[in-house]
């Protein structure tokens, strides 16, 4: 199992790896504080993190109540419950929290995943839509060019129609 965090989209994606194809198993949207807290827990998995440290990470430059962290942890547990056997946020009484992951779980940032796919010429399978996307160094450029060309054709058609 592979877990990625995409901070730009504020979501977590879980993949399984099978025959050079990454199959997306789950995609979960989180709020920004939950993303920051989960990221810190994943980076420091197995290590007890202090409540105050997690609060300052989850809400930088803001003052929030102690219950904010409890609510975020509760939300993370609910939202990531689909992989509960391999993913568990443990409460460390009077200290904070720690993340316990199976050895079979790998964590990687989304940007690093895309780079790895490009380097290894692997495929990503969006199983919900049954779309196979082969990533290479030029596919995003070609796709962007096709969108621009389609937009120009559409614009010209509308422009000529109204003249």
C-alpha positions in Angstrom: 0.0 0.0 0.0 1.2 3.5 -0.9 -0.1 6.6 0.8 0.4 10.1 -0.8 -0.4 13.5 0.4 -1.2 16.2 -2.2 -1.0 19.5 -0.3 -2.2 21.5 -3.2 -5.5 19.6 -3.5 -5.7 18.9 0.3 -6.3 15.2 -0.2 -4.8 11.9 0.7 -4.7 9.1 -1.8 -4.1 5.4 -1.1 -2.8 3.1 -3.9 -2.1 -0.5 -4.3 0.7 -1.7 -6.6 0.2 -4.5 -9.1 2.1 -5.4 -12.3 3.7 -2.0 -12.8 0.3 -0.3 -12.4 -0.7 1.8 -9.4 -4.4 1.3 -8.6 -6.0 4.1 -6.7 -8.0 2.5 -3.8 -9.2 5.6 -2.0 -9.1 9.4 -2.2 -10.0 11.4 0.9 -10.3 15.2 1.1 -9.0 16.7 4.3 -8.9 20.3 5.6 -5.6 22.1 5.6 -5.0 21.5 9.3 -5.7 17.8 9.0 -3.2 17.6 6.1 -0.5 19.3 8.1 -1.0 17.1 11.1 -1.2 13.9 9.1 2.0 14.9 7.2 3.8 15.4 10.5 2.5 12.1 11.8 3.6 10.2 8.7 7.0 11.8 8.6 7.5 10.9 12.3 5.6 7.6 12.3 6.1 5.5 15.4 7.4 8.6 17.4 5.3 10.2 20.1 4.5 13.8 19.1 3.6 16.4 21.7 0.2 18.0 21.6 1.6 21.5 21.6 3.9 20.6 18.7 1.0 19.2 16.7 -1.1 22.3 17.4 1.6 24.6 16.3 2.0 22.5 13.1 -1.7 22.2 12.3 -2.5 25.9 13.0 0.7 27.9 12.3 0.5 31.5 13.5 -2.9 31.0 15.1 -4.2 30.5 18.6 -6.7 27.6 18.9 -8.2 25.7 21.7 -6.9 22.3 22.9 -10.1 20.7 21.5 -9.1 21.6 18.0 -6.4 19.0 17.9 -8.8 16.4 19.4 -11.4 17.1 16.7 -8.8 17.0 13.9 -7.4 13.6 15.1 -11.0 12.3 15.4 -11.7 13.4 11.8 -8.5 11.9 10.6 -9.4 8.6 12.2 -12.8 8.6 10.6 -11.7 9.7 7.2 -8.8 7.2 7.0 -10.8 4.3 8.6 -10.8 2.3 5.4 -7.2 1.3 6.0 -7.5 1.0 9.7 -5.7 -2.4 9.9 -2.5 -0.8 8.6 -3.0 2.8 9.8 -3.7 3.7 13.4 -3.3 7.0 15.3 -2.7 6.1 18.9 -3.3 8.5 21.8 -0.4 8.8 24.2 -2.0 9.9 27.4 -0.8 13.3 28.8 1.7 13.6 25.9 0.1 13.6 22.4 -0.3 11.2 19.5 1.7 8.8 17.4 1.1 7.1 14.1 1.4 3.3 13.8 1.8 1.9 10.3 2.4 -1.6 9.0 5.7 -2.2 7.3 3.7 -2.8 4.1 2.7 0.9 4.0 4.9 3.3 2.2 4.5 7.1 2.5 5.5 9.4 -0.3 4.5 13.0 -1.3 2.4 13.3 -4.4 5.0 15.3 -6.3 7.6 12.6 -5.6 5.2 9.9 -6.8 4.7 11.6 -10.1 8.4 12.0 -10.5 9.0 8.3 -9.7 6.3 7.4 -12.2 8.0 9.5 -14.8 11.4 8.0 -14.1 10.3 4.4 -14.0 7.7 4.7 -16.9 5.1 3.2 -14.7 1.3 3.6 -15.1 -1.4 5.0 -12.9 -4.8 3.3 -12.9 -7.7 5.5 -11.8 -9.9 2.5 -11.1 -13.1 4.5 -10.6 -13.0 5.7 -14.1 -11.1 2.8 -15.6 -8.6 5.2 -17.1 -5.1 4.1 -17.7 -2.6 7.0 -17.8 0.9 6.4 -18.9 3.2 9.1 -17.4 6.2 10.2 -19.3 8.1 13.4 -19.5 6.1 14.8 -22.4 2.5 13.7 -21.7 1.5 16.7 -19.6 2.8 19.0 -22.4 0.9 17.2 -25.1 -2.3 17.2 -23.0 -2.0 20.9 -22.3 -1.4 21.6 -26.0 -4.5 19.6 -26.9 -6.6 21.6 -24.4 -5.3 24.9 -25.8 -6.0 23.8 -29.4 -9.5 22.7 -28.5 -10.2 26.0 -26.8 -9.0 27.9 -29.9 -11.2 25.9 -32.2 -14.2 26.4 -29.9 -13.5 30.1 -29.6 -13.2 30.5 -33.4 -16.4 28.6 -34.0 -18.3 30.8 -31.6 -16.7 34.0 -32.9 -17.6 33.2 -36.5 -21.2 32.3 -35.5 -21.7 35.7 -33.9 -20.2 37.8 -36.7 
